Amino acid sequence: MAVTQKYGKIHSPDLVCHKEIHPSDKIAAAGSYKKRAESSAYWSRPLARVWTVVLLLGTCLLYCARVAMPICAVSLAEKFSWSKKESGMVLGSFFWGYCFTQVFGGYVSDRVGGEKVLLLSAAAWGSLTAFTPILAHICSQPIFSMTLSRFLMGLLQGVHYPSLASLCSQKVVESERGFLMSTVSSGSYLGTLVIGGAGSLMLELYGWESVFYISGILAVLWAYCMWKCMLKGQGPIITLESLGSGGSQSKLSKRHWLRLLKQPAVCAVIITHLCSASTFFTLLSWLPTFFRDTFPDSKGWIFNVIPWLVAIPSSLFSGCLSDHLISQGYDTTSVRKLMQFFSMGVCSVFTLLLCGQTTFPWAVAFVSSTMGLATFSHSGVSVNVQDLAPSCAGALFGELNQTWVIFIGLNRLFLHLSAFLWQAS
């Protein structure tokens, strides 16, 4: 499966070549290549490992805050007498906010540094999460305040992954990017497990407010520790001057974006990310329904927990494997393609096996294999963006994320419209 174009021997003014660079290459700024040539531009391996743990915890807390509302949705609906339509509106408003800041977050990160954007956004969405119960109680229309809160949560969290991509491209050497991105991305599965277990317990013992309070406060504490320990207390100030002083990177954004998006390799990455993300989230949304309809007597915690437990070590393994292959001299593009082949090609085999007659243990095994192999994309297309255009990796990754979020939104809108027309007829 050809995921990305073989760009190592292509002299294109719109792609960054990791093997050789043509003199007319306009995408990679001259200063960017000077940084790549200097060892001081990248983190040392011990520092990179520390940052990996810090970013892993940040992504874990990101998902704890993100999943807090779905966990408490039933309790909120009972307390404020929401219908299913109103509950769906509150939950769905997150994705409409999420799609607006993807490219912007990457754009800012490429110019001022992804660590600053991560810090400011975490402090903001952490505070918003902690204040969510207060907004629900002081507002005369809780449905309005909760919808607005989720929309703002989507706006603030939308910059997270583009900032990670930008930070990784600027601070991590090519042969170690797979491990960092796969490890950090596994924080999403860890966060889902943590908030699913601890959040459900807090919901039962202390009420739905406690889930938001704890998630938000922990996120703010993480942001403070990152500022104090990793950034050494330096002010994360983003000025208009810093946004406009991107040098040749600013010229890239103004003069070459359209040419960049027309490149076959970039188009392939966008389509691949769209397919991977859409398939993964479709499975995530419909698997509980599949198990309840097919195996009505099955225990929910088995198919809701085991696949995530498999996904975490699988994601770590894919990162280690890809970095090891690159360090052994294998072509970077070939390694990215191999990882994506496992993520899409082999993964789809286990997905198709679910369509046949199977028992509950085998169904759980197939789903776990599907989820585990899907995480190989963290060492494939997700990192390939940084190989193609390291000088604008954040903005380009934001474009990838924005594309699939809009696709998911339009797909849901089409399904709801189809259901409405079917009922009307």
N, C-alpha and C positions, 0 to 999 in steps of 0.2 A: 504494500500500500504506500503510494507515494504521498507523503504528507507535505513535505516542503521541497521546493525546487533545489536542485544541486547548484549551489551558488558559489562554491569554492573557486570556480574557474570562470566566473562570469564577471565581465567588467561593466557593471551597471552603475550609473550615477545615483541610483536610488536604493541600493542595498549595501549593507556593510558586509564585507567579505572577511571571514575570519582566517583565511589562508593568505590572500594577497590583496593589496589595495591599489586600485587604479588611481592615477594622479588626478583624474577628473571627478573622483568620488565626492559628491556634495553632501551626502547624508551624514557621514561621519565628520564631525568638526575636527579641525586640526588640533585643537586643544584636547579633544577627546582621545585622539590617538597618542598624543604626548603623555596623557595620563596612563593609558594602557601600557606604554613603554616603561613607565616608572613604577617600581615595586611599591613605592610609598602610597600610590593611589589606591591600592587594594588593602583590605584587612589582612593581617597575618592570620595564619591558621588558628592559633589559640583564640584570637579576638573574634574571628568568624564563628567559632564554635559557641562563644559566649553570646554573640548576637543571635545565633540560631535558636538558642534556648529562650532568649528574651522574646524574639518574634513568635516563637511557638506558643509561649504563654499568652502573648497578645492576641494571636489568632484564636486561641482557645476561649479567651474572655470575650472576643468579638462574637463568637457563636453563642456563648452563654447569654449575652445580652440580646442577641437576635432571636433566639429560640424562646426567650422568656415569655413573650406575648403568646405564641402558639400554645405553650404549656398552660398558661393561665386563661386561655380564651373561653373555656367552658365556664370557669368560675366567674369571669367578668360578664359573660352573657347572662348567667343566672342572677348576678347582683344588680345589673343595670337593665335587665329584661330586654336583651338584644335578640333579634331574630337571626336566623342563619345568614340571611342576606347582609345584615348589618355587621355581623362577625366577620364575614368574608370581606366586606369593604375595609374593615380595620386591618385585617391581616394582609390584604392585597395592596394597600397603600404603600407598604414598605418598598415593593419592587418598582413602583412608579417614581419614588424618590431615588431609588438605587441607580436607575439608569441615567440620571441627569449629571452626576458628578464623576463618572468613570473617566472620560477623556480629560476633563478639567483637572482631576486629581493627579493623573499621570503627567499632564502638561506642567503643573506646578512642581511636582516632584523632580522632573527632569531638570528643572532650573535651580531650585533652592535646596534639593536634597530630600529623598524619601523619608528619612528619619524625622525631619521636622513636620512633615505632613502627617505621618503616623502619630506622632506625639500630640499634635493639636487636635486631630480628629478623635483620638481615643479619649482625651480629656473631655471633649464635647459630647460624644455619644455616651460616655460613661455617666456624665452628669445628667444628661437627658433621661437615661434609664433609671437613675436613682430618683429623679423628680417625677417620673411617670405616675406613681400612685397619688402624689399630691395634686397633679393636674387633673386626675380623674375625679378627685373629691371636691376640689374648689370650683370646677366648671359646672355650670347648670346643665350643660349638654355633654355628658361624658363621651358620647359617640363622636362628637366633633373633636374634642381634645385628644382622644385616643387615636383617631384617624390622622390628625395633624402630627401627633407625636411619632407615629410609625412612619409617616412620610418624611419627617425630619431625620429620623433614625436611618432611613434609607439614603438620604442625601449625605449624611455624615459618614456612614460606613461604606459608601460607594467608592471612596478614595483609597481604601485599605489595600486591595490587591494590586492596583496600578502602582501605588507607592512602593509596595514590596518588589515589584518587577523592576522599577527604576532603581531602587536601592541596591538590589542584587546585581544589576548590570554595571553599576558604578563602583561597587566595593568588593565584588567577589570574582575571583578568576574563573575563567570559562570551565576549567576542569572540576570545579567544586560547586557550580551553580545547581546542578541536579540535586545534590544532597540537601542543600539549604532550602530550595523551593519545595521539595517533596516533604521534608521534615516540618517546615513551617505550615504547609498545606494540611498536613495530618492533624494540626491543631483544630481544624474544623470538625473532624470526626471525634476528637477527644472532647471538644467543647460540647458537642451534641450529646455525647454519653454522660458527661458530668452534669449538665443541666437537666438531662432527662432523669437521672437518678436522684441527685441532690435536690434539684428543683421540685420534683414531685413530692419528695419528703417534706421540704419546707412548705410547700403548698398545703399539704395535709395537716401539718403541725401548727404553722404560724400564719397561714393565710397567703393569698396571692401577692399582697404587698411586699412580703419578705423576699420573694424571688427577684423582684426589681431592685429592691434596696441592696441586697448582697451583690448581685451582678454588677450594678452600677458603681458601687463603692470599690469593689475589687478592680474594676477597669480604671478608675481614677487613681487608685494606688499604684497600679502598674505603670500608668503614664508618669506619675511622680517619680517612681523608682528609675524608670528609663531616663528621665530628664536629669536626675541627680547622679546616677551611677554611670550611665553610658554616654550622655552628652556633657557630663561634668558641670551641670548647672548652667550651661550656656542658653541664653534666651532664644526660644524657637520663633524668632520674629521673621515674618514674611512681608517684605515691603514691595511696593509697586516697582521700585528701582530694581530689586532683585529679580522680579518677574520679567522685566524688560531687558535685563542685561545678560541674556542667554547667548550672546555672541552669535556664532554661526548656527547655533541650535535654534535661535529665533528665526534666522533666515530659512532654516529647514522647515519650520512650522508654516511659514508664510509662502514659500516658493516651491516646495517639493512634496507637500502632503499628497496632492492628487497623483503625482507621478509615483509616489511610494505605494499608494493603494492600488495602482494599476499593475504593479509587478506581480507576475504569476506566483512567486513564492509567498508574497504577503497575502494574496487572495486565497492561496491554499491554506495558509495558517488560519485565516479568518473562518473559512468554511469548516475546517477541521475542528476548531474550537467550538463553533456553533453546534456541530454534530455531537461532539463529546459531551458538552455541557447540557444540551437539550436532552440527550438520551439518559444521562445520569440523573437529572432532576425529574424526568418523567418516571423513571424507576422509583426514585425516592418518594414521589407523590402517590403512586398507584400500588406499590408493593403491599402496604397494609391492607388495602382493599382486596388485592389478589389473594392474600393468605386467608382473610376472613371469609371470602366467598368460596374458595377452593377447599380450605381446611377449617371449617367453622369451629371445631373443637380444639384447635391449636392454641398454645399459650403465646400471648402477644409479646412477652419480653424476649422470647427466643428469636423471633424473626426481626425484632426491633433492635436487638443488641448485638447478636453474633456477627452480622455482616459488618458492623462498624468496628468490632474487635479485630476482624480480619483486615479491614481497610488500613488500619494504622500501621502494623508491621509491613504490610505490602507496600505502602507508600514509602516507608523508610528504605525498604529493600530496593525499590526501583531507583531511588536517588543514589544509593551506594553503588548499584550495578552500573548505572550510566556514567558516573564519575570514574569508576574503576576502568571501564572500557576506554574512556577518553584518555585517561592517564597512561594506559597501555599503548597508546598510539593509534587507536581506531579513529576514523574520520568522525568529526562531531556531527555532521549531518546524518550520517548513517546510523549513529547511535540514537539520535532524536527520532528517526524514522522507526527504528526497531522498538523503542519504548512506546511510540504511538500505535504501532502494529499490535502490540499486546493489549493496549488500552482499548482499541476499537475492534480489531480483527478477531483475536482470540476471545475477547470479552463477549462479542456478539454470539459466539458459538454456545456459551453457557446460557445466554439469554434465550436463544432459540430452544434450548433443551427444556425450558420452563413451559413451552407451549404444548408439549406432549403429556401423556399420562405418567404421573410420577407420584411418589410418596412424599410425605411431609419432610422426613430427614433429607432426602435427595433434593427437594425444592430449596431447603435452607442452604444446602451445600452449593447448589447452582447459583443462588443469589449471592452468597458469600464470595464465591469465585468471581462473579460478575463485578461486585463492588470492589474487590481487591484488585483485579486487573484494571479496572477503570482508573485507579489512582496512578497508574503508570504514565498518564498524560501529564502529571506534574513534572516528570523528567523528559517529556516530549514536547508537545506544542507549547506548553506554558513557558518553558525555558527557551524554546526556539525563537521567540520574539526578541529576546536579549541577544541572541546570536545574529539575527538579521539586522537589527538597528539599535545598538546599545545606546546611542546618543539620544534616542527618543523612545526607549523601551516602555517607559511608564505610560505615555500617551497612546502608543500603539496597543499595549495590553488593555488599556481602558477602552479603546475602540472595539477590541475583541469582546470584552465583557458586555459593553453596551449593546452590541449586535445581538447577542443571545438573549439578553434580558428583554429587549424589545420584541424579539421573536417569540419568547415565552408569553409575553403580555398579549401580543396579537393572537397567538394560538389560543389562549384562554378566552379572549374576547370572541373569537370565531366559534369556539365550542359553546359558549353561553348563548350567542346569537342563534346558532343552529338549534340548540335545545328550545329556545324561545319560539322560533319559527315552527318547530315540530309540534310543540304544544298548542300553538295558535291554530295550526291546521287540523 
